[in-house]
Amino acid sequence: MLQQKQKRAEDTELFSQKIQAPPKKFFMDLRKYLKMSEKSKWRATSSVVVPASGVPQVLTLMRFYLDEAGRTAQPQELSVERKVFSFNAGSNDRGQFLRVMEHWRGSPFAATSLMVPMETLRMFVECLQKVAAKLENKEATDPAVAQQPLKENGP
């Protein structure tokens, strides 16, 4: 019974937001991790899961790519816990985008990705700022949510 209560507490949703960017929809759900999902008619539904401790670094990199200079920057990588996230600006016949890939250490073939159109990136960053604020508030009220230092290979 105690295990079920603990599991429910961990699964409590702290934040959820949908970003409409026709023809795509993005979903951000924060629990003890941040799940960013993409749904579109061109790609299968895809999700990238970021440990809560990595949200500030992801936000920093997204802000970097939001700037014009970031759109032509070299790909950046970020290591958080057992995951590696790569950020790469690109373009296709539908326009410019930021590809965010999640890789698992020890498995060179296991990866998922999101493709965020550059015109949607500002909304994405604003949503991530809300997520970071929620995490800061939770950390301030719950000292057990201590963050571990991260190794960052980005700007």
C-alpha positions as CSV (number, residue, x, y, z in Angstrom):
1,M,0.0,0.0,0.0
2,L,2.8,2.4,0.9
3,Q,4.5,1.6,-2.4
4,Q,1.4,2.6,-4.3
5,K,1.2,5.9,-2.5
6,Q,4.8,6.6,-3.2
7,K,4.3,5.7,-6.9
8,R,1.3,8.0,-7.1
9,A,3.3,10.9,-5.6
10,E,6.1,10.4,-8.1
11,D,3.6,10.2,-11.0
12,T,1.9,13.5,-10.0
13,E,1.8,15.8,-13.0
14,L,3.4,19.2,-12.1
15,F,2.8,20.9,-15.4
16,S,1.3,20.0,-18.8
17,Q,0.9,22.2,-21.9
18,K,0.1,21.6,-25.5
19,I,1.7,23.7,-28.2
20,Q,-0.2,24.1,-31.5
21,A,2.0,24.6,-34.5
22,P,-0.1,23.4,-37.4
23,P,0.3,20.8,-38.7
24,K,2.2,19.7,-35.7
25,K,1.3,19.4,-32.0
26,F,3.8,19.3,-29.2
27,F,3.1,18.2,-25.6
28,M,5.2,19.0,-22.5
29,D,4.4,17.0,-19.4
30,L,6.4,17.5,-16.2
31,R,6.5,14.9,-13.5
32,K,9.9,14.0,-12.0
33,Y,11.1,14.2,-15.6
34,L,10.1,16.3,-18.6
35,K,8.5,14.4,-21.5
36,M,8.4,16.4,-24.7
37,S,6.3,14.8,-27.4
38,E,5.6,15.6,-31.1
39,K,2.6,14.5,-33.2
40,S,2.4,15.3,-36.9
41,K,1.1,13.8,-40.1
42,W,4.6,13.5,-41.6
43,R,6.2,11.5,-38.7
44,A,5.3,8.9,-36.2
45,T,4.6,10.3,-32.7
46,S,7.9,10.8,-31.0
47,S,9.0,11.7,-27.5
48,V,12.2,12.9,-25.8
49,V,12.4,12.4,-22.0
50,V,14.7,14.7,-20.1
51,P,15.5,14.1,-16.4
52,A,14.3,17.1,-14.3
53,S,17.9,17.9,-13.5
54,G,18.6,18.6,-17.2
55,V,15.8,21.0,-17.9
56,P,17.9,24.2,-17.3
57,Q,20.6,23.1,-19.7
58,V,18.0,22.1,-22.4
59,L,16.4,25.6,-21.9
60,T,19.9,27.2,-22.4
61,L,20.5,25.3,-25.6
62,M,17.0,26.1,-27.0
63,R,17.6,29.8,-26.3
64,F,20.9,29.6,-28.1
65,Y,19.3,28.1,-31.2
66,L,16.5,30.7,-31.0
67,D,19.1,33.4,-31.8
68,E,19.9,33.9,-35.4
69,A,23.5,32.8,-34.7
70,G,22.3,29.5,-33.3
71,R,20.5,28.6,-36.5
72,T,23.8,28.2,-38.2
73,A,25.8,26.8,-35.3
74,Q,27.5,23.4,-35.1
75,P,25.5,20.6,-33.5
76,Q,25.7,20.7,-29.6
77,E,25.5,17.8,-27.2
78,L,24.4,17.7,-23.6
79,S,24.9,14.7,-21.2
80,V,22.3,14.2,-18.4
81,E,22.5,11.2,-16.2
82,R,22.6,8.2,-18.6
83,K,21.3,10.1,-21.6
84,V,23.0,12.2,-24.3
85,F,20.9,14.9,-26.1
86,S,22.0,16.4,-29.4
87,F,20.7,19.6,-30.8
88,N,21.1,20.3,-34.5
89,A,19.6,23.1,-36.7
90,G,18.6,22.0,-40.2
91,S,16.2,22.6,-43.0
92,N,14.0,20.7,-45.4
93,D,11.3,21.4,-47.9
94,R,9.0,22.6,-45.1
95,G,11.5,25.1,-43.7
96,Q,14.1,25.5,-40.9
97,F,13.9,23.4,-37.7
98,L,15.8,22.3,-34.6
99,R,16.2,18.6,-34.2
100,V,16.5,17.4,-30.6
101,M,17.7,13.8,-30.3
102,E,17.8,11.7,-27.2
103,H,20.5,8.9,-27.2
104,W,21.0,6.3,-24.6
105,R,24.6,5.5,-23.5
106,G,25.7,2.1,-24.5
107,S,23.2,1.8,-27.4
108,P,24.4,3.5,-30.6
109,F,21.1,2.7,-32.4
110,A,18.6,3.7,-29.7
111,A,17.5,7.2,-30.3
112,T,14.3,9.3,-30.5
113,S,14.0,12.8,-31.8
114,L,11.7,15.9,-32.1
115,M,11.8,18.3,-35.0
116,V,10.8,21.7,-33.8
117,P,10.1,24.3,-36.6
118,M,12.1,27.5,-36.0
119,E,8.9,29.6,-36.1
120,T,7.6,27.5,-33.2
121,L,10.8,27.5,-31.2
122,R,9.9,30.7,-29.3
123,M,6.7,29.1,-28.0
124,F,8.8,26.0,-27.0
125,V,11.3,28.2,-25.1
126,E,8.4,30.0,-23.3
127,C,6.9,26.7,-22.2
128,L,10.4,25.4,-21.0
129,Q,10.7,28.6,-19.0
130,K,7.4,27.8,-17.2
131,V,8.7,24.2,-16.6
132,A,12.0,25.5,-15.2
133,A,10.0,27.9,-12.9
134,K,7.9,25.0,-11.6
135,L,11.0,23.0,-10.9
136,E,12.6,25.9,-9.0
137,N,9.5,26.3,-6.9
138,K,9.4,22.5,-6.2
139,E,13.1,22.5,-5.3
140,A,12.6,25.5,-3.0
141,T,9.7,23.8,-1.1
142,D,11.1,20.2,-1.2
143,P,14.8,20.0,-0.2
144,A,14.8,16.3,-1.2
145,V,14.8,17.4,-4.8
146,A,18.5,18.3,-4.8
147,Q,20.0,18.6,-8.3
148,Q,23.2,16.9,-9.2
149,P,25.8,18.8,-11.2
150,L,25.7,18.0,-15.0
151,K,28.4,17.6,-17.6
152,E,27.5,20.0,-20.4
153,N,29.1,20.0,-23.9
154,G,27.2,23.0,-25.2
155,P,27.6,26.7,-25.4
